[in-house]
Amino acid sequence: MEPRIEERQVETSDGVAIAARFVTPAAPKAAVLIAPAMGVSQRFYAPLAQWLAEQGLAVATFDYRGMGASRPSRLSGFQATIMDWARFDAAAMIEELAYRAPQVPLHWIGHSLGGQIPPLVPGHERLERIVTVACGSGYWRENAPALKRRVWLFWFGAVPLLTPLLGYFPGKRLNMVGDLPRGVVEQWRRWCLDPEYAVGAEPGVRERFAAVRAPVVSLSFSDDDFMSARNTESLHGFYANAPRTLLRIRPQEAGLDRIGHFGFFRAEHQQALWQRYLLPALQGRVTEAAATAKESTMTRP
């Protein structure tokens, strides 16, 4: 039987409706929330959501307020921050998914920013496992060398000049990230200019990371220009009290020419990446996933 697909609005605790999509098999063995990267629509994750549902998992995707199908008709002046995305939008999705798939384990897959925010989400205590993909600190001095000049122009030129002028960041026109609410891009800038990223920029965030107890598996890629190995190690080091497994994967190990920051989610990588690395991570078989990643490092508290 084909998984059931439902698109609907989910209301957050502060009264904002966000767009969500649920892909549900007849008798789910577990539930998974996929949290998007900065500026990426939930549509991008539809192939993975469908595949996971075919493996017997109930899957939910969503668009943060101000993004994708949750974007208002006018973005200038729209009020939103990354903290709002975490404490209201992602929290509402955890609540909704747990309601729809009760009495099964609840997991989190976070792409880039989506893997940075679980500690900031009320209800993260419900998560049995957290898998981050292409995720790390956004501290700009630790970015891959090939990206340094572009990042400098982004944070010290485009963002501070254009955002106050237009009331939002017009990234789509510039081919930079995408259009972002002013509060989001300005908070993100503060994080990326701090050596400890959100942990250094926001009071109490260090303690929130330390409070996470669910096992965390990081899947990162050696050819990811956005997230260097140092970026990845830095962010996951803040999970001081969670079992952590960091897998740094070369595309050649998976029989691929390129993965980068976005390639993991391409439908043609079902066998090479989803079956080989993601499914074992979600099933708690991290040693099996690690055995296929020759550059993997494993740290546990």
Secondary structure, DSSP 8 states (H G I E B T S, - for coil): ---EEEEEEEE-TTS-EEEEEEEE-SS-SEEEEEE--TT--GGGGHHHHHHHHHTTEEEEEE--TTSGGG--S--TT----HHHIIIIIIHHHHHHHHHHSTTS-EEEEEETHHHH-GGGSTTGGGEEEEEEES-----GGGS-GGGHHHHHHIIIIIHHHHHHHHSEEEHHHHTSS-EEEHHHHHHHHHHHTSTTHHHHHSTTHHHHHHH--S-EEEEEETT-SSS-HHHHHHHHTT-TTS-EEEEEE-GGGGT-S--TTTGGG-GGGIIIIIIIIIHHHHTT-HHHHHHT-TT-EEE--
